[in-house]
Amino acid sequence: MKTFLKILLTAVAVIVLANILPGVAISGYVSAIIVAFVIALLNMFVRPLLIFFTLPATLVTFGLFIFVINAVIILLADKLVDGFAVSGFWAALFFSILLSFFRSALFSLLKDDK
């Protein structure tokens, strides 16, 4: 249930960011949910491989290359989902940075108080 809520909150963040950022467009709510699901899958399967293969670049840049990996994940989601469009690398980079902040803020609302 918590995973489903995280995907829905990510979809809300995608809709908000698509309305704020130039160069990012989403066609509707269903596309936003699909984008959130695809981003979750890419983060689960592709991101660890990209981090492993670019480990030297990540170490040399003191971890800043992770931002580039996140932008590549957004560009991959752009290619996989029809109703989602990102105009270029810089738009994907800004989108990924802001999406990370939005997701961390929204996911902090889901923390269990035990």
RAUR-V48535 format. One record per residue. PSI is psi in radians with two decimals (999 if undefined). OMEGA is omega as a letter, one per 40 degrees, with the letter a starting at -180 (none if undefined). Layout:
psi=PSI omega=OMEGA
psi=PSI omega=OMEGA
This chain:
psi=-0.67 omega=a
psi=-0.60 omega=i
psi=-0.72 omega=i
psi=-0.71 omega=i
psi=-0.66 omega=i
psi=-0.67 omega=i
psi=-0.71 omega=i
psi=-0.70 omega=i
psi=-0.64 omega=i
psi=-0.67 omega=i
psi=-0.70 omega=i
psi=-0.75 omega=i
psi=-0.67 omega=i
psi=-0.74 omega=i
psi=-0.79 omega=a
psi=-0.80 omega=a
psi=-0.57 omega=i
psi=-0.53 omega=i
psi=-0.47 omega=a
psi=-0.84 omega=a
psi=2.32 omega=i
psi=2.52 omega=a
psi=-0.07 omega=i
psi=2.23 omega=a
psi=2.51 omega=i
psi=2.45 omega=a
psi=-0.38 omega=a
psi=-3.06 omega=a
psi=-0.68 omega=i
psi=-0.71 omega=i
psi=-0.64 omega=i
psi=-0.70 omega=i
psi=-0.70 omega=i
psi=-0.72 omega=i
psi=-0.75 omega=i
psi=-0.71 omega=i
psi=-0.75 omega=i
psi=-0.72 omega=i
psi=-0.70 omega=i
psi=-0.75 omega=i
psi=-0.74 omega=i
psi=-0.69 omega=i
psi=-0.50 omega=a
psi=-0.67 omega=a
psi=-0.75 omega=a
psi=-0.70 omega=a
psi=-0.79 omega=i
psi=-0.62 omega=i
psi=-0.74 omega=i
psi=-0.71 omega=i
psi=-0.72 omega=i
psi=-0.79 omega=a
psi=-0.38 omega=i
psi=0.39 omega=a
psi=-0.74 omega=i
psi=-0.73 omega=i
psi=-0.62 omega=i
psi=-0.69 omega=i
psi=-0.71 omega=a
psi=-0.62 omega=a
psi=0.22 omega=i
psi=0.67 omega=i
psi=-0.09 omega=a
psi=-0.33 omega=i
psi=-0.29 omega=i
psi=-0.58 omega=i
psi=-0.67 omega=i
psi=-0.70 omega=i
psi=-0.72 omega=i
psi=-0.68 omega=i
psi=-0.65 omega=i
psi=-0.67 omega=i
psi=-0.73 omega=i
psi=-0.72 omega=i
psi=-0.62 omega=i
psi=-0.71 omega=i
psi=-0.62 omega=i
psi=-0.71 omega=a
psi=-0.51 omega=a
psi=-0.46 omega=a
psi=2.23 omega=a
psi=-0.67 omega=a
psi=0.20 omega=a
psi=2.25 omega=a
psi=2.31 omega=i
psi=2.28 omega=a
psi=-0.48 omega=a
psi=-2.99 omega=a
psi=-0.77 omega=a
psi=-0.66 omega=i
psi=-0.70 omega=i
psi=-0.66 omega=i
psi=-0.85 omega=i
psi=-0.68 omega=i
psi=-0.77 omega=a
psi=-0.66 omega=i
psi=-0.84 omega=a
psi=-0.62 omega=i
psi=-0.66 omega=i
psi=-0.76 omega=i
psi=-0.77 omega=i
psi=-0.77 omega=a
psi=-0.73 omega=i
psi=-0.66 omega=i
psi=-0.75 omega=a
psi=-0.64 omega=a
psi=-0.41 omega=i
psi=-0.37 omega=i
psi=-0.34 omega=a
psi=0.00 omega=a
psi=2.43 omega=i
psi=2.34 omega=i
psi=1.70 omega=a
psi=999 omega=none
